[in-house]
Amino acid sequence: MGIKTFEDYYERMLRMKPNVYIDGEKVDRSDPRIRPGMNVIKETFDRANDPEYEDLCTAISHLTGEKINRFTHIHQSKEDLLKKQQMTRVLCHRVGGCIQRCMGIDAMNALSVVTYEMDQAFGTDYYKRWEKFCRYFQENDIVGNCAQTDTKGDRLKRPHEQVDPDLYLRVVETRKDGIIVRGAKVCNTVAPYADEIIALPTRFMTDKDSDYAVAFAIPADTDGVKLLCRPAYPHKRKKLNAPIANMGDVESFTVFDDVFVPKERVFMNGNEDPRVTPFAGFLALLFAHFHRHSYTGCKAAASEILASMAALVAEYNGIEKEKHVREKLSHIIGTAELVFAAGEASAYRAERAPSGTYIPDEVLTNAGRRLAGEEIYNEYKILADLSGGLSVTLPLEGDFYNPETGKLLHKYIMRNPKVPAENVHRCFRMIETALGSEMAGLMQVAGLHGGGSPQMETITMMARYDLEALKSIAKYLAGIEKELPRYTRATVTPRAILERFRQMYPQVKK
């Protein structure tokens, strides 16, 4: 059975060896500071077991023909991409932010394409290894973390040029039975409550960087793996329990301290076979691409969540019909819909890779993700504007239930007499979480940088857009060229990306 329950998952977490470090303490997965993040993951299991959400949250495995959690599925059609995007949006609404589990399956989809390409080029068996791991991933409903971002050291130097060679994750030794890796990955959402860590390269590698062209998957409690974590969650509630109050996030600075990875779990190793080194950049970009497509679901949801809070507090403040309020709400709503539409159009323009995996259109995906990143702080500004200073100066919850002060607070927090004081209190507690908690700070920065900053989306878009084809329009209109080619989109399609990659690196051809 490829669909597990949260209880199955939680039992797995409790069996893992303690290798999580929080503020100087070494803890296991039962630590209460981790549980709010697990509550987010709980939604991915609960909804997959809920008949009302079955169509969105489950899929049929192309490997086994069994029903599986969509968070373990390899996209086999445009419809799969659309459902993944919609599922992400719906589940983010239910947890008040990032659903966190998308990065693992985005990494798996990228690996499905690149391992196949390497095997076709060099006769390696990386795809066979990946396929075996994917069966395990699906059958056990695995929660995966993608560890991609290296510490990078001097940003102007390549991996092999760093003073310390470990500032990018690298293979320090290849053995008959596996590899030894050393280095660190940062900004790793979900790592301390993931089953598996899937490590991928973070950039293109030169011939001198072959030791850094490495990809693998290992259990998150593997010996030598140290998860140095920073939890974030809302202020603890005493009385006013609410869905948003139970959710959280834990980010990991993940250290690989001479970690052994079994050979069957290695999906790229430039140390052993330098020929695969060019594929490191391809894998890095493809993961980012799949992940940014997921972001067109979650970032649309994040905007809608902020819009919903702004609309509710405007109603409670009695200003919901004011022109400036409607303009501000329409701005957030418009951004959300455009971001989601970019992801939808990207899925409709998806193409099938030789491995069978469907790859969405890259320019549209990056355009949507960039818009979301550019607007995120403006959306928080709108919420802060409409809610006012009380969102971060509200007395603590206990004062609302103190016999001496409670009645006074409930008396003076009232706005619209038709709205109970407790509802107003709940509304401002929610906005306090969105604007004034540790989660608020994390979500704002994640909205800008998660999956790539707007600058990275710009770089990717311009690398994928055919400017010569674009300029032909101007040349025709100016009379420089007599004929205008029949209209074709100037973007480079996923299949064309594969073909261009083969042209750039003729050594990867069969």
GIMO-V464396 format. One record per backbone hydrogen bond with DSSP energy under -1.0 kcal/mol. NH is the residue of the N-H (numbers start at 1). CO is the residue of the C=O. E is the energy in kcal/mol with one decimal. If there is no record, write none. Layout:
# GIMO-V464396
nh & co & e
NH & CO & E
NH & CO & E
This chain:
# GIMO-V464396
nh & co & e
9 & 5 & -2.1
10 & 6 & -3.3
11 & 7 & -2.3
12 & 8 & -1.6
13 & 9 & -2.0
14 & 10 & -2.2
15 & 11 & -1.2
16 & 13 & -1.1
20 & 27 & -1.5
21 & 227 & -3.3
22 & 25 & -2.4
25 & 22 & -1.7
27 & 20 & -3.4
31 & 28 & -1.5
34 & 31 & -2.1
38 & 34 & -1.6
39 & 35 & -2.1
41 & 37 & -1.5
42 & 38 & -2.2
45 & 41 & -1.0
46 & 42 & -3.0
47 & 43 & -2.4
49 & 45 & -1.2
50 & 47 & -1.3
53 & 50 & -1.9
57 & 53 & -2.9
58 & 54 & -1.5
59 & 68 & -2.4
61 & 66 & -3.1
65 & 61 & -1.7
68 & 59 & -3.2
69 & 2 & -1.1
70 & 57 & -2.5
72 & 69 & -2.3
73 & 70 & -1.5
81 & 77 & -1.4
82 & 78 & -2.3
83 & 79 & -2.7
84 & 80 & -2.4
85 & 81 & -2.1
86 & 82 & -2.4
87 & 83 & -3.0
88 & 84 & -2.2
89 & 85 & -2.0
90 & 86 & -2.6
91 & 87 & -2.7
92 & 88 & -2.1
93 & 89 & -1.6
94 & 90 & -1.1
95 & 91 & -1.1
96 & 92 & -1.5
97 & 92 & -1.3
101 & 99 & -1.0
106 & 102 & -2.3
107 & 103 & -1.9
108 & 104 & -1.8
109 & 105 & -2.1
110 & 106 & -1.9
111 & 107 & -2.5
112 & 108 & -1.9
113 & 109 & -1.2
114 & 110 & -2.2
115 & 111 & -2.5
117 & 113 & -1.8
118 & 114 & -2.4
119 & 115 & -2.1
120 & 116 & -2.3
121 & 117 & -1.9
122 & 118 & -2.8
123 & 119 & -2.2
129 & 125 & -1.9
130 & 126 & -2.8
131 & 127 & -3.0
132 & 128 & -2.0
133 & 129 & -2.2
134 & 130 & -2.9
135 & 131 & -2.0
136 & 132 & -1.7
137 & 133 & -2.7
138 & 134 & -2.7
139 & 135 & -2.9
140 & 136 & -1.7
141 & 138 & -1.1
142 & 137 & -2.4
145 & 196 & -2.6
147 & 198 & -2.4
152 & 167 & -1.9
157 & 154 & -1.9
161 & 158 & -1.6
162 & 159 & -1.2
167 & 164 & -1.7
170 & 182 & -2.3
171 & 211 & -2.3
172 & 180 & -2.7
173 & 180 & -1.2
175 & 178 & -3.6
179 & 261 & -2.1
180 & 173 & -2.5
181 & 259 & -2.5
182 & 170 & -2.2
183 & 256 & -1.8
185 & 254 & -2.7
186 & 149 & -3.2
188 & 252 & -2.1
189 & 187 & -1.1
190 & 250 & -1.2
191 & 188 & -1.1
193 & 190 & -1.6
194 & 191 & -1.5
195 & 143 & -2.0
196 & 143 & -1.7
197 & 218 & -3.1
198 & 145 & -3.5
199 & 216 & -2.4
200 & 147 & -1.9
209 & 206 & -1.8
212 & 209 & -2.1
213 & 210 & -1.2
214 & 212 & -1.7
215 & 268 & -1.8
216 & 199 & -1.7
217 & 265 & -1.6
218 & 197 & -2.0
220 & 195 & -2.2
222 & 219 & -1.8
225 & 222 & -2.2
226 & 255 & -2.4
227 & 19 & -2.6
228 & 253 & -1.9
229 & 21 & -3.2
230 & 251 & -2.6
232 & 249 & -3.1
241 & 239 & -2.0
245 & 242 & -1.0
246 & 243 & -1.3
248 & 36 & -1.4
249 & 232 & -2.7
251 & 230 & -2.1
252 & 188 & -1.0
253 & 228 & -2.6
254 & 185 & -2.6
255 & 226 & -2.8
256 & 183 & -3.2
257 & 224 & -2.8
258 & 256 & -1.3
259 & 181 & -2.4
261 & 179 & -2.9
263 & 177 & -2.5
265 & 262 & -2.0
266 & 263 & -1.8
267 & 215 & -2.7
268 & 215 & -1.3
270 & 213 & -2.7
273 & 269 & -2.1
276 & 273 & -1.9
277 & 274 & -1.6
279 & 276 & -1.8
280 & 277 & -2.0
283 & 279 & -2.6
284 & 280 & -2.4
285 & 281 & -2.6
286 & 282 & -2.2
287 & 283 & -2.4
288 & 284 & -2.0
289 & 285 & -2.3
290 & 286 & -2.5
291 & 287 & -2.9
292 & 288 & -2.4
293 & 289 & -1.8
294 & 290 & -1.8
295 & 291 & -1.8
296 & 292 & -1.1
297 & 294 & -1.6
298 & 294 & -2.1
299 & 295 & -3.2
301 & 297 & -1.7
302 & 298 & -2.6
303 & 299 & -2.0
304 & 300 & -2.1
305 & 301 & -2.5
306 & 302 & -2.0
307 & 303 & -2.6
308 & 304 & -2.6
309 & 305 & -2.0
310 & 306 & -2.5
311 & 307 & -2.6
312 & 308 & -2.1
313 & 309 & -2.6
314 & 310 & -1.8
315 & 311 & -2.0
316 & 312 & -2.5
317 & 313 & -2.0
318 & 315 & -1.2
319 & 314 & -2.5
322 & 319 & -1.8
326 & 322 & -2.0
327 & 323 & -2.3
328 & 324 & -2.0
329 & 325 & -2.7
330 & 326 & -2.4
331 & 327 & -1.5
332 & 328 & -1.7
333 & 329 & -2.7
334 & 330 & -2.7
335 & 331 & -2.0
336 & 332 & -2.5
337 & 333 & -2.5
338 & 334 & -2.3
339 & 335 & -2.6
340 & 336 & -2.3
341 & 337 & -2.6
342 & 338 & -2.1
343 & 339 & -1.6
344 & 340 & -2.4
345 & 341 & -3.0
346 & 342 & -2.1
347 & 343 & -2.1
348 & 344 & -2.5
349 & 345 & -1.7
350 & 347 & -1.6
351 & 359 & -2.2
353 & 357 & -3.1
356 & 353 & -2.4
358 & 75 & -2.0
359 & 351 & -3.0
361 & 346 & -1.9
365 & 361 & -1.6
366 & 362 & -2.5
367 & 363 & -2.4
368 & 364 & -2.3
369 & 365 & -2.4
370 & 366 & -2.5
371 & 367 & -2.0
372 & 368 & -1.9
373 & 369 & -2.1
374 & 370 & -2.6
375 & 371 & -1.5
376 & 372 & -1.0
379 & 375 & -2.1
380 & 376 & -1.8
381 & 377 & -2.1
382 & 378 & -2.0
383 & 379 & -2.0
384 & 380 & -2.6
385 & 381 & -2.5
386 & 382 & -2.4
387 & 383 & -2.1
388 & 384 & -2.0
391 & 388 & -1.4
392 & 389 & -2.0
394 & 390 & -1.4
399 & 396 & -1.4
400 & 397 & -1.6
401 & 398 & -1.3
406 & 402 & -3.5
409 & 405 & -2.4
410 & 406 & -2.5
411 & 407 & -1.8
412 & 408 & -2.3
413 & 409 & -1.6
419 & 416 & -2.3
424 & 420 & -1.6
425 & 421 & -2.6
426 & 422 & -2.9
427 & 423 & -2.4
428 & 424 & -2.3
429 & 425 & -2.2
430 & 426 & -2.3
431 & 427 & -2.2
432 & 428 & -2.2
433 & 429 & -1.8
434 & 430 & -1.8
435 & 431 & -2.4
436 & 432 & -2.8
441 & 437 & -1.6
442 & 438 & -2.2
443 & 439 & -2.8
444 & 440 & -1.9
445 & 441 & -2.0
446 & 442 & -2.8
447 & 443 & -2.0
448 & 444 & -1.1
449 & 445 & -3.2
450 & 446 & -2.1
452 & 449 & -2.8
457 & 453 & -1.9
458 & 454 & -2.2
459 & 455 & -2.3
460 & 456 & -2.4
461 & 457 & -2.8
462 & 458 & -2.5
463 & 459 & -1.5
464 & 460 & -1.1
466 & 490 & -3.5
467 & 465 & -1.2
470 & 466 & -1.7
471 & 467 & -2.9
472 & 468 & -1.1
473 & 470 & -1.4
475 & 471 & -2.6
476 & 472 & -1.9
477 & 473 & -2.4
478 & 474 & -2.2
480 & 475 & -2.0
481 & 475 & -1.7
492 & 464 & -2.5
497 & 493 & -2.2
498 & 494 & -1.8
499 & 495 & -2.1
500 & 496 & -2.9
501 & 497 & -2.4
502 & 498 & -2.0
503 & 499 & -1.8
504 & 500 & -2.4
505 & 501 & -1.9
508 & 505 & -2.3
509 & 506 & -1.6
